[in-house]
């Protein structure tokens, strides 16, 4: 089912309530728009990639929170996922992420 929107003189359109609800977006939140071939576009809730990353981690048998931490860390420029959780480390490494398994032991001074 298509929805027809009117473009204002400023080049703006207003998304109807049912469209916002479908996207899972509340007033004030952001959406992302992708230009596609043949004059088409795609509109998504701006955080959808983060949600997909969390759900993918969950589907792989990992923890939803670990998926969130790994995704947000990469998005903010982090290069290494560090954790005490061996399962989380394995799941992130399986997706090509760089990992570091932390140890609960205190470092010993040399000598």
Backbone as CSV, one residue per row, in Angstrom:
resi,resn,N_x,N_y,N_z,CA_x,CA_y,CA_z,C_x,C_y,C_z
1,UNK,0.840,-1.169,0.000,0.000,0.000,0.000,0.889,1.238,0.000
2,UNK,0.649,2.134,-0.884,1.427,3.362,-0.965,0.763,4.493,-0.199
3,UNK,1.566,5.443,0.195,1.077,6.647,0.857,1.548,7.839,0.047
4,UNK,0.646,8.748,-0.254,0.991,9.944,-1.008,1.211,11.092,-0.038
5,UNK,2.348,11.756,-0.176,2.690,12.902,0.659,2.820,14.129,-0.232
6,UNK,2.518,15.278,0.310,2.628,16.526,-0.435,3.930,17.219,-0.060
7,UNK,4.683,17.648,-1.048,5.928,18.377,-0.827,5.582,19.855,-0.660
8,UNK,6.065,20.459,0.422,5.801,21.875,0.675,6.717,22.745,-0.180
9,UNK,6.489,24.048,-0.135,7.321,25.003,-0.870,8.771,24.959,-0.397
10,UNK,8.997,24.507,0.854,10.355,24.383,1.397,10.986,23.026,1.065
11,UNK,10.272,22.201,0.320,10.816,20.892,-0.039,10.676,19.864,1.066
12,UNK,9.747,20.044,1.972,9.574,19.144,3.108,8.311,18.310,2.955
13,UNK,8.324,17.145,3.607,7.125,16.311,3.702,6.914,15.958,5.164
14,UNK,5.699,15.678,5.527,5.373,15.268,6.892,4.981,13.801,6.855
15,UNK,5.619,13.003,7.711,5.271,11.582,7.790,4.061,11.425,8.699
16,UNK,3.074,10.706,8.233,1.854,10.496,9.005,2.116,9.584,10.197
17,UNK,1.213,9.658,11.162,1.341,8.898,12.412,1.506,7.399,12.153
18,UNK,0.754,6.856,11.206,0.854,5.410,10.949,2.223,5.039,10.373
19,UNK,2.842,5.961,9.638,4.184,5.707,9.106,5.201,5.731,10.239
20,UNK,5.097,6.709,11.124,5.997,6.784,12.277,5.860,5.540,13.148
21,UNK,4.640,5.113,13.357,4.397,3.916,14.170,5.021,2.697,13.500
22,UNK,4.866,2.583,12.186,5.453,1.462,11.444,6.974,1.438,11.579
23,UNK,7.591,2.619,11.560,9.045,2.727,11.708,9.503,2.549,13.148
24,UNK,8.573,2.672,14.093,8.948,2.617,15.506,9.621,3.905,15.946
25,UNK,9.210,5.017,15.348,9.829,6.316,15.610,8.812,7.223,16.293
26,UNK,9.258,7.898,17.327,8.421,8.863,18.033,8.804,10.271,17.579
27,UNK,7.892,11.239,17.754,8.241,12.620,17.404,9.536,13.052,18.090
28,UNK,10.393,13.717,17.333,11.681,14.167,17.857,12.823,13.213,17.577
29,UNK,12.523,11.943,17.277,13.579,10.990,16.940,13.965,11.157,15.479
30,UNK,15.068,10.566,15.112,15.604,10.733,13.759,15.304,9.516,12.896
31,UNK,15.210,9.770,11.599,15.111,8.706,10.610,16.259,8.888,9.625
32,UNK,16.622,7.804,8.954,17.644,7.852,7.915,16.963,7.615,6.580
33,UNK,17.424,8.306,5.558,16.867,8.153,4.224,17.985,7.716,3.290
34,UNK,17.706,6.699,2.501,18.676,6.173,1.548,18.115,6.358,0.147
35,UNK,18.901,6.961,-0.722,18.500,7.144,-2.114,18.799,5.862,-2.879
36,UNK,17.782,5.329,-3.548,17.895,4.086,-4.295,17.785,4.376,-5.782
37,UNK,18.148,3.420,-6.618,18.027,3.624,-8.074,16.571,3.880,-8.480
38,UNK,16.413,4.434,-9.650,15.104,4.645,-10.269,14.205,5.592,-9.481
39,UNK,14.782,6.603,-8.838,13.989,7.611,-8.148,13.290,7.138,-6.891
40,UNK,13.765,6.051,-6.300,13.153,5.515,-5.083,14.004,5.871,-3.879
41,UNK,13.397,5.804,-2.711,14.161,5.998,-1.484,13.651,5.065,-0.406
42,UNK,14.469,4.865,0.591,14.127,4.028,1.731,14.292,4.867,2.983
43,UNK,13.318,4.777,3.871,13.357,5.508,5.135,13.365,4.481,6.256
44,UNK,14.283,4.650,7.213,14.396,3.750,8.370,14.566,4.557,9.638
45,UNK,14.210,3.945,10.738,14.543,4.532,12.037,16.059,4.605,12.108
46,UNK,16.599,5.699,12.595,18.041,5.932,12.557,18.840,4.901,13.327
47,UNK,18.287,4.291,14.333,19.038,3.335,15.143,18.863,1.898,14.683
48,UNK,18.200,1.653,13.586,17.936,0.280,13.151,19.199,-0.564,13.027
49,UNK,20.311,-0.063,12.517,21.515,-0.891,12.462,21.955,-1.401,13.838
50,UNK,21.791,-0.593,14.862,22.161,-1.019,16.212,21.256,-2.146,16.687
51,UNK,19.974,-2.018,16.399,19.029,-3.067,16.794,19.348,-4.362,16.059
52,UNK,19.651,-4.270,14.773,19.992,-5.465,13.987,21.238,-6.153,14.541
53,UNK,22.238,-5.371,14.938,23.472,-5.948,15.491,23.181,-6.689,16.791
54,UNK,22.337,-6.124,17.624,21.987,-6.766,18.907,21.217,-8.053,18.670
55,UNK,20.260,-8.012,17.748,19.474,-9.209,17.459,20.323,-10.293,16.812
56,UNK,21.283,-9.902,15.971,22.178,-10.883,15.350,23.013,-11.590,16.412
57,UNK,23.479,-10.839,17.410,24.249,-11.450,18.494,23.376,-12.441,19.266
58,UNK,22.146,-12.052,19.531,21.210,-12.916,20.245,20.928,-14.184,19.440
59,UNK,20.706,-14.027,18.143,20.437,-15.175,17.271,21.629,-16.126,17.199
60,UNK,22.840,-15.589,17.366,24.050,-16.417,17.317,24.326,-17.103,18.654
61,UNK,23.415,-16.928,19.616,23.592,-17.569,20.917,24.316,-16.700,21.918
62,UNK,24.562,-15.451,21.555,25.241,-14.533,22.465,24.257,-13.714,23.272
63,UNK,24.768,-12.727,23.932,23.987,-11.866,24.807,23.624,-10.580,24.074
64,UNK,22.370,-10.157,24.183,21.874,-8.938,23.543,22.739,-7.742,23.929
65,UNK,23.088,-7.634,25.216,23.894,-6.506,25.696,25.288,-6.511,25.082
66,UNK,25.887,-7.683,24.919,27.214,-7.749,24.286,27.151,-7.257,22.848
67,UNK,26.067,-7.592,22.144,25.882,-7.087,20.789,25.794,-5.574,20.771
68,UNK,25.092,-5.016,21.760,24.961,-3.557,21.859,26.301,-2.909,22.145
69,UNK,27.046,-3.464,23.079,28.337,-2.897,23.458,29.315,-2.948,22.287
70,UNK,29.358,-4.083,21.599,30.275,-4.225,20.460,29.900,-3.253,19.341
71,UNK,28.617,-3.160,19.024,28.180,-2.279,17.944,28.460,-0.821,18.271
72,UNK,28.050,-0.399,19.458,28.245,1.007,19.838,29.733,1.347,19.939
73,UNK,30.534,0.399,20.397,31.976,0.630,20.461,32.563,0.865,19.082
74,UNK,32.184,0.020,18.117,32.671,0.200,16.740,32.171,1.515,16.153
75,UNK,30.901,1.833,16.412,30.332,3.057,15.857,31.057,4.292,16.390
76,UNK,31.560,4.220,17.609,32.255,5.358,18.212,33.766,5.316,17.972
77,UNK,34.214,4.375,17.132,35.621,4.338,16.760,36.474,3.346,17.529
78,UNK,35.858,2.564,18.414,36.614,1.551,19.153,37.107,0.457,18.222
79,UNK,38.259,-0.075,18.513,38.837,-1.089,17.636,38.862,-2.476,18.260
80,UNK,38.786,-2.563,19.599,38.911,-3.846,20.283,37.744,-4.017,21.259
81,UNK,37.102,-5.183,21.193,36.069,-5.544,22.156,36.755,-6.329,23.270
82,UNK,36.709,-5.819,24.486,37.353,-6.477,25.628,36.288,-6.915,26.622
83,UNK,36.433,-8.141,27.136,35.444,-8.663,28.070,36.052,-9.793,28.885
84,UNK,35.429,-10.058,30.042,35.775,-11.235,30.833,35.010,-12.462,30.311
85,UNK,34.010,-12.236,29.498,33.095,-13.278,29.033,33.661,-13.989,27.801
86,UNK,34.072,-15.239,27.986,34.665,-16.010,26.882,33.690,-16.211,25.721
87,UNK,32.410,-16.430,26.034,31.416,-16.627,24.981,31.258,-15.357,24.154
88,UNK,31.194,-14.218,24.810,31.072,-12.948,24.090,32.280,-12.728,23.186
89,UNK,33.459,-13.012,23.710,34.688,-12.861,22.923,34.626,-13.736,21.679
90,UNK,34.198,-14.995,21.852,34.122,-15.913,20.720,33.108,-15.420,19.683
91,UNK,31.933,-14.979,20.128,30.892,-14.513,19.201,31.356,-13.272,18.420
92,UNK,31.990,-12.331,19.090,32.465,-11.121,18.407,33.572,-11.487,17.418
93,UNK,34.475,-12.368,17.826,35.567,-12.797,16.938,35.012,-13.503,15.695
94,UNK,33.928,-14.271,15.858,33.304,-14.965,14.722,32.759,-13.994,13.684
95,UNK,32.435,-12.773,14.100,31.923,-11.771,13.162,33.043,-10.897,12.604
96,UNK,34.297,-11.256,12.920,35.433,-10.522,12.383,35.930,-9.405,13.277
97,UNK,35.360,-9.286,14.479,35.798,-8.240,15.395,37.107,-8.592,16.086
98,UNK,37.867,-7.577,16.421,39.106,-7.759,17.177,38.721,-7.824,18.654
99,UNK,39.230,-8.815,19.357,38.825,-9.026,20.751,40.029,-9.159,21.678
100,UNK,39.748,-8.964,22.958,40.756,-9.176,23.997,40.049,-9.751,25.216
101,UNK,40.435,-10.972,25.606,39.862,-11.613,26.785,40.569,-11.090,28.023
102,UNK,39.788,-10.472,28.896,40.345,-9.952,30.138,40.461,-11.077,31.155
103,UNK,41.366,-10.913,32.097,41.560,-11.887,33.152,41.286,-11.212,34.477
104,UNK,40.765,-11.964,35.438,40.492,-11.404,36.748,41.736,-11.311,37.626
105,UNK,42.849,-11.823,37.120,44.071,-11.809,37.914,44.738,-10.437,37.874
106,UNK,45.320,-10.054,38.981,46.070,-8.819,39.066,47.447,-9.021,38.443
107,UNK,47.938,-8.052,37.677,49.280,-8.187,37.100,50.326,-8.294,38.203
108,UNK,51.291,-9.135,37.996,52.371,-9.316,38.953,53.562,-8.476,38.558
109,UNK,54.192,-7.819,39.528,55.396,-7.054,39.189,56.514,-7.989,38.739
110,UNK,57.378,-7.531,37.817,58.465,-8.389,37.362,59.433,-8.678,38.505
111,UNK,60.003,-9.894,38.447,61.070,-10.252,39.384,60.586,-10.898,40.545
